[in-house]
Amino acid sequence: MTDAPVRVLLLEQIHPDAVELLTSSGFVVESVDRALDEDELIERLGGVTLLGIRSKTHVTARVLDAAPNLMAIGAFCIGTNQIDLVAASARGVTVFNAPFSNTRSVVELAIAEIISMTRRLTEKSTLMHAGVWDKSADGAHEVRGRTLGIVGYGNIGTQLSVLAENLGMKVIFFDTADRLALGNAQRCLSMKELLAESDVVTLHVDGRPSNENFFGEADFASMRPGSLFLNLSRGFVVDYGALRANIEGGHIAGAAVDVFPIEPKGRGDEFVSELRGLGNVILTPHIGGSTEEAQQDIGRFVAGKFRDFVLAGSTSMSVNVPGLSLPRAEGTLRLIHLHRNVPGVLARVNGLLADNGVNVEAQMLGTRGDIGYVVTDSASGVTQPIVDQIRALPETIRLRVIF
């Protein structure tokens, strides 16, 4: 590691445990409690080594071009669609996220909303606050025995499946990937089959661009009359205008939405949506993972990835470069070589080391698409001219030296 301090910029109210862990590792940490737009981010990134964001800050190719010192980005959340991963990889910037840390919190919110809508609790509460006593069972049901259709059977979908079964629900799911059904859950061969059989439909798909407008008018029309709809995944995957029309028309009995195509940057900013003002519709401000437990776990997890990356070159669970973690022997110098994945790069690097009398103590190579990542340890003999020669290789994207 160089003598220059590692500067970290954390945005969007990242948990204090992340700050504590990074500070105790010797890093200089600056925290900002809101998202930054592109120009603001570029202005703040001068000299920054590590950038931590959540879902509202977007890291574009233009931002990356303006941040030559940036080595890694941490998405303190599940999704990484707010980061240009192709541009990050091309510039040697490693990206981490927290794919599991807030799973339980999202699942518990989904369960709570399913029960609330099925019992029409929000409408009852609104009437009570208005001074109206309406003790009626009309439109209120138990969730036991009802069918839950889960679209996207990944980390969140599978855990939701287990908890919903424990409540007595029948669970069916649809996923484009092969997934192992847990418990008594049954796989549907098509979305149409799932929508036709479900009393409750919940989306848990990822943020890949091809999922834009994934669920629209035709899908709502295929749902059972009087069914419920949830989206706790990504705002841009649903046509909310079509959802409003189906709620107003009575085809959909209720909805719970936590994510929106356009979201305010900070607390207190105006929220605009066509879903406002509808009965039996629960709107939450992207809080699926916003529990103290989840945010603490996310803060520790991603900050730990930052620390291990800077101090040891570990890329375990990175979303855009090969995931390597090589134990390091005492007294060795470590070369971290991120390069274009073409034949012969490792041979050329080792040839340069051998020609200069450098003995390799340990080495690990990983490739991922167009990217190769090599960690090399040596006890002695690595000089600045050797480093300069490796850095000058046409395939080199980024070279780091850790003492």
N, C-alpha and C positions, 0 to 999 in steps of 0.2 A: 504494500500500500504506500502511496506517496505521502510526503510530509504535509501536503495541503489538507485542511480539514474537509471532511465529508459534509456537505451542506444538504439538508433535507427540507423540502417544502411539503407540508401536509395541508390539504384543503378539505372543506366540507365537514368540519366538526368530527375529525377522527379521534378515537378514544384516547384519553390521557395515558393509558398504559403503553400505547405505541410510542408516545413521546418519551416516556420514562425509559423504555427499553433501548431506544435509539440514542438517547442522551447518555445512558450508562455505557453504551458501546463507543463513546467518544465522538459521536456525530453532533453537528450543530443543527438544531431543529427550529424551524419557523412554522407556526400554525396559523391558518386563516379559517374562519368559521363559516365560509360560504364558498360557492362555486365561482370560478373566474371564467370570463369569456376569452376568446382567442387572443385578443390584443392584450388584455390584462395578464394572461398567463405568460405570454412572450416577455412582457416587461419584468415579470417576477422571476423568470427562470435563469437569469444571468448567474453563472457560477454554481447552479444547483446540480447536485449529483444524483439525488433520488427524489422522485415526485410521487406523493401519495394523494389519490383522489377517490371519490365515490362515483355516483352515477351521473351527476349533472355537469361535470367538467369534461370537455372534449379535447383530446390530444390529437391534433391533426398533423399532417406532414409539414405544414407551415410552422407549427409550433416546434416540431422536432428539428427542423432546419435551423431554428433560432436558438437551439439549446445544445451546443456541441459538447458541453460537459456532462450532459445527462447520461447516466449509465443504466438506470432502471426506473420503471414505473410500477407502482403498486396500486391495483384497484382494490380498495378496501370494501369489497362487495363480491357478488358472484360474477356478474356480467362484465365483459370487456369490450362490448361493441362501441363504447365511447372512445376507444383508442384505435388509431390506425395501426393495426398490428403489422401489416406488410411494410409500411414506412418505418416502423420501429425496428423491425428485424433488419431492414436494409441499412439502417444507421447504427446497428450494433447496440440497440437499447433493449434490455431484457424486461419482460412484463410478467408480473405475478398477480394472482387474485386470491380470493378466499372461497373456494368452491363448496365448502361444507359447513363453514362456521355459523351461518345464519339459517340453515335448513330448518331446524326445529322451530325457530321463531316464525318463519313463513307458514309452516304447516299448522301451527297453533292458531295463527290468524285466520287461515282458511277454514279450519274447523269451527272457530267461533263465529265466523260470518255465515257459514252454512246453517248452523243452529239458529242464529239471529234472524236470518231471512225466513227459514222454515217456520219459525214461531212469530214472525212479523214484529220482532221486538222493537225495532227502530220506530215503527209507526205507533206502537203502543206508548213508547217513551215520549214521543213528540206530543201525543194527545195529553198525556199526564202532565207534561210541563205547561201545556196550555190550559190546564184545569179541567180536562174532560176525562171522566171515568167511563171506560168502555170495556167492561168485563165480558168478553165474547170469545168463543172458540172458533168463530168463522175464519177460515183461511189459515189456521194454525195447525201444524202437524208435528209429529215426532220425526226424527231423522232415521230411527230404527226401521229397517225394512225398505228404505228408499234406495235407489240406485245412483251411485256416484260415478260419473264418467270423467276420467282423468286423461287429458290430452297432453302428452309429454311425460314419460315414465322414467325420469332421471332421479337425481338425488332427492328432490323435493317430492316429486310424484310418488315415488316408492314409499317414502315415510308417511305421506298422507294416506296412502293406500292402507297401510298397517293400522294407523289410528282410526280411520273411518270404519274398518272392519270391526275394530274393538267396540265401536259404538253401535254395531248391529247393521251397518249399511252393506249393501252388495256393491262390490267395486268392479268396474270394467275399465279398460284403458286402451289407448291407441298411441303408438309411437312408430316413427319411420325406421328406427333402429331395432335390432333384436334385443329384447329385454326379458329377463327372467321374472315371471309373475311371482309375487310374494303372497303368502297365505292362500286365500281362496280367490284372489283377483283373476279375472279372465281377460284375455287379450282379444280386442276387436280387430278384424281384418281391414276395416276402413273407418274413416271418420263418420261416414253416413250411418254405418251400423251403430256406432257409439251414440251419436246424437239421437237416433230413433229410440234408444232404449234407456236413456239417462233421465232421471228426475233432476239431477244437478250436474252441470258441466263446468269443469274448472281447467283453465289453461296453465300449463307449466312448461312452455317452450322457450328455447334460447333466443338470443338477440341477433342471430345471423341475418344479413340483409334480405335473404330470400324469404324470411318469415314476415316481411312487411305486408300488411293487409291480409294476413293469413286467415283471419276469421271475419266473414262479412255477411251480407244479407242472405245469401243462399244457405249459409250454415245456420243462421238464426231461424230461418224458415224450416229447416230440417229438424230442429229441436222439438221435443214434445210440448204441446200446449200446457202452459202453467208451470213450466220448468224454470230452474234458476241458473244463473250464469255468473262465473267468477273469472277475473283476470288479475293474477298477481305476478305476471311474468314480465312483459314488455308493453309499453303503451302503444307502440306503432303496429302491433300485430292485429289489432281489432278495429273494425269500422264502428266507432261509437255513435255515429249518426244512425246507423242501422239498428244498433242496440236500443237507442232511445225510441225509435219508431216502433219496435217490437214490444217495448214496455208500455208505451202509451196505447198501443193497439190491444194490449192484454194477452198477447201470445207468450211473452216472457213475464213471469210473475215477480221476479226480483233479480237484482244484480249486486255484486260487490266488486269494486274496482279500486286497485291500489296504484296503478301505473297509467301514465297518460303520455300522448305524443309530445306535448309541450308542457313542461313543468316549471313552476316558479323557481328562481335561483335560491331564494332565501326565505327564512321564516318571516311571516307577516306579509309577503308579497301576494298580490291578488291571484287567485286561482280561477281560470276561465275554462269551462267545459260545457258541452251540450247535455251532460248528464246531471247538472245541478237541478234541484227542485223536484226530482222525481220521487214518488213514494216507494217504499221498500227497496231503495237503492242505497247501499252503503258506499260512501266515497272516503277513502283514506289517503293521506299525503305521502305515498311511497314509503310506508313504514313497515313493510313485510319483515324486514330484518332489523327493524329499529327497536330492539329491546336492549337493556343494559347488558344482559348476558351475551347476546350475539355481538354487540359492538365491542365489548371487551375482548371476546375471543378473536374477532376479526382483527382488532388492533394488534394483539399479541402475535397472531399468526403471520400477517403480512410484514409486520416490523421484524419478526424473526427471519423471514425470507430475505429482507433487505440486509440485515446484519450478516447472515451467512454468505450472501452473495458478495458483499464488499470485502469481508474478512477472509473468505476462503474460496470464493468463486463458485459456490454452490448454486446450481440453477434448478434444483429439485422442484418439480411441479410448476415450472414456468410454462406459460401458455404459448410462447412463440419461439423459444430456442430449446435445443436438446436438454433434457433434465439430467444433470450429472451432479454427483456428490462424492468426491474422492477424499478419503481420510489423508491427513497430512502429517508426515513425519517431522519430528523436532529438528529445527535447524535447516530446513530446506527453503529454497526460493521457488515460488510458483509462477508459472507463465500461463495466462488465460488467453487463448487464441480463438476469437470468433471469426469465421471465414466463410466464403462462398463454398458450397458443397460440390466440389469438382474433384475428379481423380488426381491423386498425387500430392495433395497439400501436406498431409502428414509426413510423407516421405521427404518432402523438401524441408520442412521444419526440422525433422530429425537429422537430415543431412547437414544442415547448417550447424546444429548443435554438435554433431560428431566431428565435423571439420574443425571446430574450435575446441575440441577436447572436453566437451561438456558431457558428463555421464547422467543419463536419465534414471532417477530413483523410482519414479512412479509416473504412470501416464494413463489417461482415459480419454477416449474419443466418443462423441455422440453426434448423430446427424438427424436433421428434421427438415424435410423438404429441401429448400435451397440453402439451408444454414448448417454449418459444421461447427462444433465446439470441442476444443481440445484443452485439457488441463494437464500440465507437465510440471513435475517437481524435480529439482536437481539440488545437490548439496553445495556445489560451488562451480565457478567457471563462467557463469552467465554475466556478460559485460554489456555495457551500453551499445557498443557496435553490433553485437549479436541481436539485441533487442531491435535495433534500428533496421537490421537486415530482414528480420521476420516481419516487422511492421511494413516494410517496403514491398513485400510480396503482393502481386496484383490481386490475389484472392483474399487478402486480409481485410476484414471489416473493422475490427477493433482488437487491440492487444493490450492486456493489462499485466503488470508485474506486482506480485504481492510478496513482500519480504517477510 
